[in-house]
Amino acid sequence: MHALVCGDCFLVQLSEVCDHKQIFEDYAYFSSFSKSWLEHAKEFASKVTQRFKLDSNSLVIEAASNDGYLLQFFKEKGIKVLGIEPAKNVASVAKAKGIETLSMFLGESFAKTLTKDRSRADFVIANNVLAHVPDINDFTSGLAHLLSDNGVLTVEFPHLLNLIKFKQFDTIYHEHFSYLSLNFVSRLFRKHDLKVFDVEQLETHGGSLRVYAAHTSSTHKTTEHVGAILELEIANNLENLSSYKEYTNSALHVKKELKHFLERAKIEGKSVIGYGAPAKGNTLLNFCAIGSDLVKFTVDLNPAKQEKYLPGSHIPVLSPEKILEEKPDYILLLPWNLEKELVQQLEYTREWGCQLVVPIPTLRLI
């Protein structure tokens, strides 16, 4: 797997693309299993409802709505909602919550068909999905067609600046077709007659951007935050190919550091398990050539992932109850972006002196 950068538009993207239907039609990720992610979603819903004066006359549409983790908070406020979620198994969970959900992939054609029979949305959400689509122009066109004349589109995505600055190479995996900067997203949106009028920096996923956009002809005024982030990216050479050429060395440093730690732990007779079975964990483990000889097993709260094996590394995925049985010396946090939440969850492991291992950007013990 290779990530390449375009010297013209500076979109970072995978060189080979898997069939997105194979990835997303039967999906193992359910957003509601993360307590901190639900809190993030609830806070977001309250914030934008107040800021953009959403009410019972408003329509909120979310692309990649997953199990309804976010739309449920708008629905609680009496706001009309519609989810678009291609993974039928995940969409069924949202439907069980009473959230209308269409199991389709969003694109220009589908959006045009949908808006023939329905009104366009006052608020469109595409959080952590822009990087997941193989045809980013078709998807963006679909978003634009869903949006009312003065409606607001918001997208969240891991910030490319942090991926490079903090060596977050494990967020590069087949599910993420693209790796995004604000400069690129601004160019992309302009191509579809959308303007970015505000942006926020978030802590989620190792550092993300929340971008607010609208039709170019809308009345929304651009804030000073947009120019500040655009300038920050340029100051950090995201529009310069030299930054990307040096990135391989950063990844190799993380590999060497983690592999050395695990091999030393094995020699000393220390037991190591993993926590979580996220996609990013598979990139980390396979790039570092780590298997079940160094990490005995990993655990995950999601029953859909339990009693299976991580691809490539063949590390078993078990229930979190196994931690108490094993009483490991070290637990490798594979979803390191959830560090605060996991430290609280695993507080009980202090009883036997267990330490948590954070691998990115440099190896750290808690």
C-alpha positions in Angstrom: 0.0 0.0 0.0 1.4 3.4 -1.0 0.2 6.9 -0.5 1.1 9.4 -3.2 0.7 13.1 -3.5 -0.4 15.1 -6.5 2.1 17.9 -7.4 -0.7 20.0 -8.9 -3.6 19.9 -6.3 -1.7 18.3 -3.4 -4.3 15.7 -2.7 -2.7 12.8 -0.9 -4.3 9.5 -2.1 -3.7 5.8 -2.3 -2.1 4.5 -5.5 -4.4 1.4 -5.6 -8.1 1.5 -4.8 -10.1 -1.4 -3.4 -13.8 -1.8 -4.4 -15.6 0.4 -1.9 -18.6 -2.0 -2.0 -16.4 -4.7 -0.6 -15.3 -2.4 2.3 -18.6 -0.7 3.2 -21.5 -3.0 2.3 -21.0 -5.2 5.4 -19.2 -2.9 7.8 -17.7 -3.8 11.2 -17.5 -0.3 12.6 -20.3 1.0 14.8 -19.8 4.6 16.0 -21.9 4.1 19.2 -19.4 1.8 20.8 -17.2 4.8 21.7 -18.5 6.8 24.7 -16.2 9.8 23.8 -17.5 9.7 20.2 -21.1 9.9 21.3 -20.2 12.9 23.6 -18.5 14.5 20.6 -21.6 14.0 18.5 -24.0 15.3 21.1 -22.0 18.4 21.6 -21.8 19.0 17.9 -25.6 18.6 17.5 -26.3 21.1 20.2 -23.8 23.6 18.9 -24.9 23.7 15.3 -28.6 23.6 16.2 -28.1 26.8 18.1 -25.7 28.5 15.7 -27.8 27.9 12.6 -31.2 28.1 14.3 -32.3 24.6 13.3 -35.9 23.7 14.4 -38.8 21.4 13.6 -39.1 23.0 10.1 -35.5 22.1 9.3 -34.2 19.0 7.6 -30.8 17.5 8.5 -29.2 14.9 6.1 -26.1 13.0 7.1 -24.0 11.1 4.6 -22.4 8.0 6.1 -24.7 8.2 9.1 -23.5 4.9 10.5 -25.8 3.5 13.3 -27.5 6.9 13.9 -25.0 7.9 16.6 -25.3 11.6 15.5 -28.7 12.0 13.9 -30.4 10.7 17.1 -29.4 13.9 18.9 -31.0 16.1 16.2 -34.1 13.8 16.3 -34.4 14.3 20.1 -34.6 18.1 19.4 -37.6 17.5 17.1 -35.6 18.2 13.9 -36.4 16.1 10.8 -33.5 13.8 9.9 -32.4 11.5 7.1 -29.4 9.2 7.1 -27.6 7.9 4.0 -25.6 4.8 5.0 -24.5 2.2 2.4 -23.7 -0.5 5.0 -27.0 -2.4 5.4 -26.0 -4.1 8.6 -25.1 -0.7 10.2 -28.1 1.1 8.7 -30.5 -1.5 10.3 -29.3 -0.4 13.7 -30.2 3.2 12.9 -33.6 2.2 11.6 -34.3 0.4 14.8 -33.8 3.7 16.6 -36.5 5.2 14.4 -34.0 7.1 12.2 -35.0 7.0 8.5 -32.0 5.7 6.7 -31.4 4.9 3.0 -28.8 2.2 2.3 -27.1 3.9 -0.7 -23.8 5.3 -1.7 -24.0 9.1 -2.1 -23.1 10.6 -5.5 -24.4 13.2 -7.9 -26.9 10.9 -9.6 -28.4 9.6 -6.3 -28.6 13.1 -4.9 -30.5 14.4 -7.9 -33.0 11.6 -7.7 -33.5 12.1 -4.0 -34.2 15.8 -4.3 -36.8 15.3 -7.0 -39.1 13.9 -4.3 -37.9 15.6 -1.2 -36.9 19.1 -0.2 -33.2 19.9 0.0 -31.5 20.0 3.4 -30.9 23.0 5.6 -28.0 21.2 7.1 -25.9 18.5 5.5 -23.3 16.5 7.4 -20.5 14.5 6.0 -18.3 13.8 9.0 -15.3 11.5 8.5 -16.5 10.3 5.1 -14.9 12.6 2.6 -11.6 10.6 2.8 -13.6 7.3 2.4 -15.0 7.8 -1.1 -13.2 6.6 -4.3 -14.6 9.4 -6.5 -14.3 12.5 -4.4 -15.7 14.8 -7.1 -18.9 12.8 -7.6 -19.4 12.6 -3.8 -18.9 16.4 -3.4 -21.3 17.1 -6.2 -23.8 14.9 -4.4 -23.4 16.9 -1.2 -23.9 20.2 -3.2 -27.1 18.9 -4.7 -28.6 17.9 -1.3 -28.0 21.4 0.1 -30.6 24.2 0.0 -29.8 27.6 -1.3 -28.7 29.0 2.0 -28.1 25.7 3.7 -24.9 24.7 5.5 -22.6 21.7 4.8 -20.2 20.5 7.4 -17.4 18.0 7.0 -14.9 16.6 9.4 -11.7 14.8 8.5 -8.3 14.0 10.0 -6.0 16.9 9.2 -3.2 16.0 6.8 -1.0 18.5 8.7 -1.2 16.3 11.9 -0.7 13.1 9.9 2.7 14.4 8.8 3.7 16.4 11.8 2.9 13.7 14.4 3.9 10.6 12.3 0.3 9.3 12.1 1.0 7.0 9.2 -1.3 4.3 10.7 -4.3 6.4 9.6 -3.3 5.4 6.0 -5.3 2.3 5.1 -7.5 1.1 2.3 -10.7 2.5 3.8 -9.2 6.0 3.5 -8.8 6.8 -0.2 -7.7 10.4 0.4 -5.8 12.5 3.1 -7.0 16.0 3.2 -5.8 19.5 3.8 -7.9 22.7 4.0 -6.2 24.0 0.9 -7.2 21.0 -1.1 -10.8 20.9 0.3 -11.2 24.6 -0.5 -10.1 24.0 -4.1 -12.4 20.9 -4.4 -15.4 22.8 -3.0 -14.9 25.8 -5.3 -15.0 23.4 -8.3 -18.6 22.5 -7.2 -19.7 26.1 -6.5 -19.2 25.7 -2.7 -17.3 28.1 -0.5 -15.6 27.3 2.9 -16.8 30.0 5.3 -15.5 28.7 8.6 -13.2 26.0 10.1 -12.5 24.6 13.5 -9.6 22.5 14.8 -10.6 19.4 16.7 -8.8 16.9 18.9 -10.6 13.9 17.4 -8.7 11.3 15.3 -5.4 12.7 16.3 -6.3 16.2 15.2 -9.1 17.0 12.7 -10.7 19.9 10.9 -14.4 20.7 11.0 -15.2 22.7 7.8 -18.3 24.7 7.3 -19.3 25.4 3.7 -22.2 26.7 1.7 -23.2 27.5 -1.9 -21.0 30.3 -3.3 -24.2 32.4 -3.7 -25.2 32.0 -0.1 -25.2 34.8 2.5 -22.7 33.1 4.9 -19.7 35.3 5.6 -16.2 33.9 5.7 -14.5 34.0 9.1 -10.8 34.8 9.8 -10.3 31.2 10.9 -10.2 30.0 7.2 -7.3 32.2 6.2 -5.4 31.3 9.4 -5.5 27.6 8.7 -4.7 28.0 5.0 -1.7 30.0 6.0 -0.7 27.5 8.7 -0.7 24.7 6.1 1.5 26.7 3.7 3.9 27.7 6.6 4.2 23.9 7.3 5.0 23.2 3.6 1.9 21.2 2.8 2.0 22.8 -0.6 5.6 21.7 -1.1 6.6 18.2 -2.3 9.7 18.1 -0.1 7.5 17.6 3.0 6.1 14.4 1.6 9.5 13.0 0.5 10.8 13.0 4.0 7.7 11.3 5.5 8.9 7.7 5.0 11.8 8.3 7.5 9.3 9.3 10.1 7.3 6.1 9.7 10.5 4.0 9.8 11.5 5.6 13.1 8.1 4.6 14.7 8.5 1.1 13.4 12.0 0.7 14.8 11.0 2.1 18.2 7.9 -0.1 18.6 9.5 -3.3 17.3 12.5 -2.9 19.6 10.2 -2.4 22.6 8.1 -5.5 21.9 11.1 -7.7 21.2 12.8 -6.6 24.5 9.5 -7.2 26.4 9.5 -10.8 25.0 13.1 -11.4 26.0 12.3 -10.2 29.5 9.3 -12.6 29.7 6.8 -9.8 29.8 3.3 -10.4 28.4 1.8 -7.9 25.8 -1.7 -7.7 24.5 -3.5 -5.1 22.4 -6.5 -3.0 23.0 -8.9 -2.4 20.1 -9.2 -3.7 16.5 -9.3 -0.5 14.5 -8.3 -0.3 10.9 -5.3 1.9 11.8 -4.1 -0.9 14.0 -3.7 -3.2 11.0 -1.5 -0.6 9.2 0.7 -0.2 12.3 1.1 -4.0 13.0 1.7 -5.0 9.5 4.1 -2.2 8.6 6.0 -3.0 11.8 5.9 -6.8 11.1 4.3 -7.5 14.4 2.4 -10.8 14.9 1.0 -12.9 17.7 4.5 -13.9 18.9 4.9 -10.3 20.1 1.2 -9.3 20.9 -0.6 -12.4 22.2 -4.1 -11.1 21.4 -6.1 -7.9 21.3 -9.6 -7.1 22.7 -12.5 -5.1 21.4 -15.9 -4.0 22.8 -17.5 -4.6 19.4 -19.0 -8.2 19.3 -18.8 -8.0 15.4 -15.0 -8.0 15.7 -14.6 -10.7 18.4 -13.6 -14.3 17.7 -11.8 -13.2 14.5 -8.2 -12.4 13.5 -6.6 -9.2 12.5 -5.7 -9.4 8.8 -2.0 -9.9 8.1 -0.8 -10.2 11.7 -3.3 -13.0 12.5 -3.6 -11.7 16.1 -6.8 -13.0 17.7 -9.5 -10.5 18.6 -11.2 -11.4 21.9 -13.6 -9.9 24.5 -12.3 -7.3 27.0 -13.0 -9.8 29.8 -9.8 -11.7 28.7 -7.7 -8.8 30.1 -8.5 -9.9 33.7 -7.7 -13.5 32.8 -4.3 -12.6 31.2 -3.3 -9.8 33.6 -0.7 -8.6 31.0 2.3 -6.5 31.8 1.6 -4.2 28.8 -1.4 -3.2 26.7 -0.7 -1.7 23.3 -3.4 0.9 22.5 -4.1 0.5 18.8 -6.8 3.3 18.7 -4.4 5.7 20.4 -6.6 8.6 19.4 -9.0 7.4 22.1 -6.3 7.5 24.8 -8.2 9.5 27.4 -11.2 7.2 27.1 -9.1 4.1 27.2 -7.0 5.2 30.2 -10.3 5.5 32.2 -11.6 2.2 30.9 -8.4 0.4 31.8 -7.8 2.1 35.2 -8.4 -1.3 36.9 -5.2 -2.7 35.3 -3.1 -0.6 37.7 -3.9 -3.3 40.3 -1.2 -5.6 38.9 1.1 -2.9 37.6 0.1 -3.0 34.0 1.3 -0.2 31.7 -0.4 1.1 28.6 1.7 1.6 25.5 1.0 4.5 23.1 2.9 4.0 19.9 2.4 7.3 18.0 4.1 9.7 17.5 6.8 8.3 19.8 6.5 5.4 22.1 5.2 6.3 25.5 4.2 4.3 28.6 1.3 5.2 30.9 
